[in-house]
Structures are given as C-alpha cells and as structure tokens.
Amino acid sequence: MSEATQARKAALREKLIELAEAQIAKEGLSSLRARSLAKEAGCAVGAIYTHFDDLNALILEVNGRTFRRLGTAVAESVKQAADQPPRDRLIAMSHAYLHFADDQLSLWRALFDVEMSIDGPVPHWYLDALGGLFSYIAEPLADMFPDMPEQELDLMTRALFSSVHGIVLLGLEKRISGVPLDQIEIMIAQVLSRIQ
C-alpha cells in the first residue's frame, strides 16, 4: 500500500470518528447510523467497516476521546485540591465529574450506553481509561483508610463512583428521584462528607 493510500485511509478513519463524535454530541448515541455517517463522510457504507468491525467499535473510539477529556477534567480538579483533606479531594473530583457530564451530556452518556460488558471483548485501553478514573478516587480513600485491604478499597472505590454517577445521572436526566442541577453538588458533598 502506498504512502498516499495509507494517508487517505487514516484521514477517512479520523473523519469518521470526528463525524460520529459530532453526531453523538448533537443528538445522542441512538442517532448514529452507518448510512448517514457514510453520506456525510462522502464514502460508501462499506468503507466504515473497512476501518471498524462494527458501529460499536467506532463508538468505542469516540468514547476513548471522551474518557481522555473526562480524565483531564478530573485530573485538573485533583491538582487544584492537592493540599486539601481526602474528603475534599473526593468532593472536588466529583464536582468536576458532574460539570463534565453536564457540559458533554450526550458524549458522557455514550460512555455508559454503549453495548459492552466486562465479560465481552473490551479493548485494554478502554479498561485502562476506566481504571485511571477509579485510581483518582482510590488515592484519597487509601489516605483515609490506610489499613483497608486492597480488595475492599477497590470495592469502596467502585461503590463511591456508582453513588456519584447515580446522583449525577438522576439529576441531569431530571428524574423524579433526582435533584435540580444547582443542588447536585450539595447532594454529592453530603454523601461524601459522611464517609468514615
């Protein structure tokens, strides 16, 4: 394959990811269709499947970008709260998570709405990105509970993530059990400040 052909293929692959990302951001994950994506990219539908096994694989590429941006937002909150007590660091990163989700709602939802389970084929980089997010939570927890066995710490990390995620999801979706956006931060702080 010539250099020019490789460059064209790489450019089309990148264009497909960018167009899919824009479509998901605008109208949500369920709006992504191969036929309309191909039309917008100026290629045949089959060209999508030359670059990706299926639409899920393309969505995972979009999600990879979202995870990196989310990781950057959380890392920045951790950096800004570095001299704070562990609970305050947890609250700061939870608020960063909330604001990212609010600003990038459809892309954030796609992280969790994509068809995937831990038992299925999940790319290692995807698990690493999720693990990176969990590591931000685990660090202040380890400071708070230095004698906690690693397995328990992992379970507590996932429990806290699930709690904050649920609060954010219910609030942003305006579910009856959620709270308005201006109260989500307060609710998260109430939950996290009671960790003992």
NORRAFEN-V728517 format. One record per backbone hydrogen bond with DSSP energy under -1.0 kcal/mol. CO is the residue of the C=O (numbers start at 1). NH is the residue of the N-H. E is the energy in kcal/mol with one decimal. If there is no record, write none. Layout:
co: <CO,CO>
nh: <NH,NH>
e: <E,E>
//
This chain:
co: <2,3,4,5,6,7,8,9,10,11,12,13,14,15,16,17,18,19,20,21,22,23,24,28,29,33,34,35,36,37,38,38,44,45,48,54,55,56,57,58,59,60,61,62,63,64,65,66,67,68,69,70,71,72,73,74,75,76,77,79,81,85,86,87,88,89,90,91,92,93,94,95,96,97,98,99,100,104,105,106,109,109,110,117,123,124,125,126,127,128,129,130,131,132,134,135,137,138,139,140,141,145,149,150,151,152,153,154,155,156,157,158,159,160,161,162,163,164,165,166,167,168,169,170,171,175,180,183,184,185,186,187,188,189,191,192>
nh: <6,7,8,9,10,11,12,13,14,15,16,17,18,19,20,21,22,23,24,25,26,27,28,31,32,37,38,39,40,41,42,43,47,48,52,58,59,60,61,62,63,64,65,66,67,68,69,70,71,72,73,74,75,76,77,78,79,80,81,82,84,89,90,91,92,93,94,95,96,97,98,99,100,101,102,103,104,108,109,110,112,113,114,120,127,128,129,130,131,132,133,134,135,136,138,139,141,142,143,144,145,148,153,154,155,156,157,158,159,160,161,162,163,164,165,166,167,168,169,170,171,172,173,175,174,178,183,187,188,189,190,191,192,193,194,195>
e: <-2.4,-2.4,-2.1,-2.6,-2.6,-2.4,-2.4,-2.5,-2.4,-2.4,-2.6,-2.0,-2.6,-2.8,-2.4,-2.6,-2.4,-2.3,-2.7,-2.7,-2.0,-2.9,-2.2,-1.3,-1.7,-2.2,-2.8,-2.1,-2.3,-2.1,-1.3,-2.4,-1.0,-1.3,-2.0,-1.4,-2.7,-2.4,-1.4,-2.0,-3.1,-2.1,-1.5,-2.0,-3.2,-2.0,-2.0,-2.9,-3.1,-2.1,-2.2,-2.6,-2.8,-2.2,-1.7,-2.3,-2.5,-2.4,-1.5,-1.2,-2.3,-1.9,-2.3,-2.4,-2.6,-2.4,-2.0,-2.3,-2.0,-2.2,-2.4,-2.6,-2.3,-2.6,-2.6,-2.3,-2.5,-3.2,-2.8,-1.7,-1.4,-1.8,-1.2,-1.2,-1.7,-2.6,-2.0,-2.1,-2.8,-2.4,-1.7,-2.3,-2.1,-1.2,-2.6,-1.8,-1.4,-2.8,-1.7,-2.0,-2.6,-1.7,-2.5,-2.6,-1.9,-2.7,-2.5,-2.3,-2.1,-2.7,-2.5,-2.7,-2.4,-2.8,-3.1,-2.4,-2.3,-2.8,-3.1,-2.7,-2.1,-3.0,-2.1,-2.4,-1.0,-1.4,-2.4,-2.4,-2.8,-2.5,-2.4,-2.1,-2.8,-2.4,-1.0,-1.4>
//
